[in-house]
Amino acid sequence: MSNPFFSIIMPTRNRADLLCYSLKCAKAQEFDDFEILVSNNYSSDETEKIILDSLDSRTRYIHTNRSLPMPDSWEFALAHAKGEYILFSCDDDALRPDLLQFLYNLIKKRKPYCVSWMFGVYIHPNWYDKTIENSLKLYSYSQKITECNSETLLKDLFDMKINKVAIQLPKMLNSCCHKDVLNKIKNKLGKIFLPPCPDYSVAAAILTLIQKVLFKVHFFWEGYHAKQLAQMLVAEMRQHLPFGTNLVKNLICFFTRRLNL
């Protein structure tokens, strides 16, 4: 049996109450040639039951044998993906049902190595700031497909113009990338996702290897959840303080030095 065109990788840990909805959204795609790869990072709640109850011909289940830091969990999941193009969807996010069909048509027409997209934000009811909990944030956008120059995006990123370029960066949570590009990164660096900011580090690495990114809006909902804060800001950041106070910029510099660029 041939490999799928897309792999939707869904890393998860102890958020069974959210995972069930993210899985439903991923399964609702209007395109057929894809797999959903759910990677359970040593959960202790009902996560495994939710996954096993959801298994079908397009859904695969893998799990770690111990709790891994987020970058290592993503790395573990990616190593098992079979698709030609890879995208990640967290267990508190939701994909639009027409995402994969749109991406497939665009890829066949314009042959991009990478496509990124804007997202809306849903603030879960348990968010720490009670003034914005259970709310939805939408950004203004058009239907235009924009061609973004990688060198320009990298320059803005190095200049710490995060607010300007963050939505266009191919951070894997808001983009799909050809597996060959990701394999090149791994061959040079040994790993694709480096702490403490694996989404920004992989974006910088991708941009050093391709000339342009196609950018489109808006194709998924990003969830903001209280557990997300605990896992990302406490566990990960405390482990990797040697990167310095300006974590994102130091990580970008590390990546580009390792890639000899």
C-alpha positions as CSV (number, residue, x, y, z in Angstrom):
1,M,0.0,0.0,0.0
2,S,1.4,3.4,-1.0
3,N,2.2,6.0,1.6
4,P,-0.3,8.8,2.2
5,F,0.1,12.3,0.7
6,F,-0.3,14.0,4.1
7,S,0.5,13.0,7.7
8,I,-1.3,14.9,10.4
9,I,0.8,14.4,13.5
10,M,-1.0,14.8,16.8
11,P,1.2,14.7,19.9
12,T,-0.6,14.5,23.1
13,R,-0.1,14.1,26.9
14,N,-2.8,14.0,29.6
15,R,-5.4,16.0,27.8
16,A,-7.9,13.3,26.9
17,D,-10.8,15.8,27.4
18,L,-9.4,17.9,24.5
19,L,-7.9,15.2,22.3
20,C,-11.3,13.7,21.5
21,Y,-12.4,16.9,19.8
22,S,-9.2,17.5,17.9
23,L,-9.4,14.0,16.6
24,K,-12.9,14.5,15.4
25,C,-11.8,17.7,13.5
26,A,-8.9,15.9,11.9
27,K,-11.1,13.0,10.8
28,A,-13.6,15.4,9.2
29,Q,-11.2,16.4,6.4
30,E,-12.8,16.6,2.9
31,F,-9.7,15.0,1.4
32,D,-9.0,11.2,1.6
33,D,-5.3,10.6,1.1
34,F,-3.9,11.3,4.6
35,E,-3.1,9.6,7.9
36,I,-3.6,10.8,11.4
37,L,-0.6,9.8,13.6
38,V,-1.5,10.2,17.3
39,S,1.5,10.1,19.6
40,N,0.9,9.5,23.3
41,N,3.6,11.0,25.4
42,Y,3.2,8.6,28.4
43,S,-0.2,9.9,29.5
44,S,-1.7,8.8,32.8
45,D,-5.3,9.8,32.1
46,E,-7.9,8.4,29.6
47,T,-5.8,9.4,26.6
48,E,-5.1,5.9,25.4
49,K,-8.7,4.8,25.7
50,I,-9.8,7.9,23.6
51,I,-7.2,7.0,20.9
52,L,-8.0,3.3,20.8
53,D,-11.7,4.0,20.5
54,S,-11.0,6.3,17.6
55,L,-8.7,4.0,15.5
56,D,-9.7,3.4,11.9
57,S,-8.0,2.8,8.6
58,R,-6.4,6.3,8.5
59,T,-5.5,6.6,12.2
60,R,-2.4,5.2,13.7
61,Y,-1.3,5.1,17.3
62,I,2.2,5.2,18.8
63,H,3.3,5.9,22.3
64,T,6.5,6.6,24.2
65,N,7.8,4.4,27.0
66,R,8.5,7.3,29.3
67,S,7.6,11.0,29.6
68,L,9.6,13.1,27.1
69,P,10.2,16.8,26.9
70,M,8.0,18.4,24.2
71,P,10.8,18.7,21.5
72,D,11.7,15.0,22.0
73,S,8.0,14.0,21.9
74,W,7.6,15.8,18.6
75,E,10.8,14.2,17.3
76,F,9.5,10.7,18.3
77,A,6.2,11.3,16.5
78,L,7.8,12.7,13.3
79,A,10.1,9.7,13.0
80,H,7.0,7.5,12.5
81,A,5.2,9.7,9.9
82,K,4.7,8.2,6.4
83,G,3.3,11.1,4.5
84,E,5.0,13.1,1.7
85,Y,3.9,16.3,3.4
86,I,3.9,16.7,7.2
87,L,1.8,18.9,9.5
88,F,1.3,18.9,13.2
89,S,-2.0,19.5,15.0
90,C,-1.9,19.8,18.8
91,D,-4.6,18.1,21.0
92,D,-6.2,21.5,21.8
93,D,-6.3,22.7,18.2
94,A,-8.9,22.2,15.4
95,L,-8.3,22.0,11.6
96,R,-10.7,23.3,9.1
97,P,-12.3,20.5,7.1
98,D,-11.2,21.9,3.8
99,L,-7.5,22.4,4.8
100,L,-6.0,19.3,3.1
101,Q,-8.0,19.6,-0.1
102,F,-6.9,23.2,-0.5
103,L,-3.2,22.3,0.3
104,Y,-3.3,19.4,-2.2
105,N,-4.6,21.6,-5.0
106,L,-2.1,24.3,-4.2
107,I,0.8,21.8,-4.0
108,K,-0.1,20.2,-7.3
109,K,-0.3,23.6,-9.0
110,R,2.7,25.5,-7.6
111,K,5.0,22.7,-6.2
112,P,5.9,24.5,-2.9
113,Y,8.1,22.8,-0.4
114,C,6.3,24.5,2.4
115,V,2.9,26.3,3.0
116,S,2.0,28.2,6.1
117,W,-1.3,29.7,7.2
118,M,-2.9,32.1,9.8
119,F,-5.1,30.8,12.6
120,G,-7.9,31.9,14.9
121,V,-7.5,31.5,18.6
122,Y,-9.9,29.9,21.1
123,I,-9.3,30.7,24.8
124,H,-10.4,27.7,26.9
125,P,-12.6,28.2,29.9
126,N,-9.8,27.4,32.4
127,W,-7.4,30.1,31.0
128,Y,-5.6,32.0,33.8
129,D,-6.9,35.4,32.6
130,K,-10.7,35.3,33.4
131,T,-11.4,38.4,31.4
132,I,-10.8,36.5,28.1
133,E,-11.7,32.9,29.0
134,N,-14.1,31.0,26.7
135,S,-13.6,33.5,23.9
136,L,-12.7,33.4,20.2
137,K,-10.2,35.7,18.5
138,L,-10.3,36.2,14.7
139,Y,-7.7,38.2,12.7
140,S,-8.7,40.2,9.6
141,Y,-7.6,38.5,6.4
142,S,-8.2,38.1,2.7
143,Q,-8.3,35.1,0.4
144,K,-5.0,36.0,-1.2
145,I,-2.1,33.5,-1.4
146,T,1.1,35.4,-0.6
147,E,4.6,34.3,-1.6
148,C,7.0,35.0,1.3
149,N,10.7,35.3,0.7
150,S,12.6,33.1,3.2
151,E,15.6,35.5,3.5
152,T,13.2,38.3,4.4
153,L,11.4,36.2,7.0
154,L,14.7,35.2,8.6
155,K,16.0,38.7,8.7
156,D,12.9,39.9,10.5
157,L,13.1,36.9,12.9
158,F,16.8,37.8,13.7
159,D,15.7,41.4,14.3
160,M,13.1,40.0,16.7
161,K,10.2,41.4,14.8
162,I,8.2,38.5,16.1
163,N,4.8,40.2,15.9
164,K,5.4,41.0,12.2
165,V,6.4,37.5,11.0
166,A,5.1,35.0,13.6
167,I,2.0,34.1,11.6
168,Q,3.9,33.5,8.4
169,L,6.7,31.4,9.9
170,P,6.5,27.6,9.1
171,K,6.4,26.4,12.7
172,M,4.8,23.1,11.8
173,L,1.8,23.9,13.9
174,N,0.6,26.3,11.3
175,S,2.2,24.8,8.2
176,C,2.9,21.7,6.1
177,C,6.4,20.9,4.9
178,H,7.8,18.3,2.4
179,K,9.4,15.5,4.3
180,D,12.6,15.8,2.2
181,V,13.2,19.3,3.8
182,L,12.8,17.9,7.3
183,N,15.1,15.0,6.5
184,K,17.8,17.4,5.4
185,I,17.5,19.3,8.6
186,K,17.8,16.0,10.6
187,N,20.8,14.9,8.6
188,K,22.6,18.2,9.3
189,L,21.6,18.7,12.9
190,G,20.8,15.3,14.3
191,K,17.4,16.5,15.4
192,I,14.7,18.6,13.9
193,F,13.1,20.2,17.0
194,L,15.5,21.8,19.5
195,P,14.5,23.3,22.9
196,P,13.3,25.5,24.3
197,C,11.2,26.8,21.4
198,P,10.9,23.9,18.9
199,D,8.3,25.7,16.8
200,Y,10.6,28.7,16.1
201,S,13.7,26.6,15.8
202,V,12.2,24.4,13.1
203,A,10.9,27.4,11.3
204,A,14.3,29.0,11.2
205,A,15.8,25.7,9.9
206,I,13.2,25.3,7.2
207,L,13.7,28.9,6.0
208,T,17.5,28.3,5.6
209,L,16.8,25.5,3.2
210,I,14.1,26.8,0.9
211,Q,13.7,30.1,-1.0
212,K,10.1,30.8,-0.3
213,V,7.0,29.9,1.7
214,L,3.4,30.2,0.4
215,F,1.2,31.8,3.0
216,K,-2.6,31.5,3.2
217,V,-5.3,32.4,5.8
218,H,-7.1,31.0,7.7
219,F,-7.1,27.2,8.2
220,F,-7.1,26.2,11.8
221,W,-8.0,27.1,15.3
222,E,-5.3,27.3,18.0
223,G,-6.4,26.5,21.5
224,Y,-5.0,28.3,24.6
225,H,-5.4,26.0,27.6
226,A,-4.2,26.2,31.2
227,K,-2.2,22.9,30.9
228,Q,-0.5,24.3,27.9
229,L,1.0,27.1,30.0
230,A,2.2,24.6,32.6
231,Q,3.8,22.3,30.2
232,M,5.4,24.8,27.9
233,L,6.5,27.6,30.2
234,V,7.4,25.7,33.3
235,A,8.8,22.3,32.4
236,E,10.5,23.3,29.1
237,M,11.9,26.7,29.9
238,R,13.3,25.8,33.3
239,Q,15.2,22.9,31.7
240,H,17.0,25.1,29.1
241,L,18.0,28.3,30.8
242,P,21.6,28.1,29.5
243,F,20.3,29.4,26.2
244,G,20.2,32.8,27.8
245,T,17.4,35.4,28.4
246,N,16.7,36.0,24.7
247,L,15.7,32.4,24.1
248,V,14.2,32.7,20.6
249,K,17.1,34.7,19.1
250,N,19.8,32.5,20.7
251,L,18.1,29.4,19.4
252,I,17.9,30.8,15.8
253,C,21.6,31.7,15.9
254,F,22.4,28.1,17.1
255,F,20.4,26.6,14.2
256,T,21.9,28.7,11.5
257,R,25.4,28.1,12.7
258,R,24.8,24.3,12.7
259,L,23.4,24.5,9.2
260,N,26.6,26.4,8.1
261,L,24.6,29.4,6.8
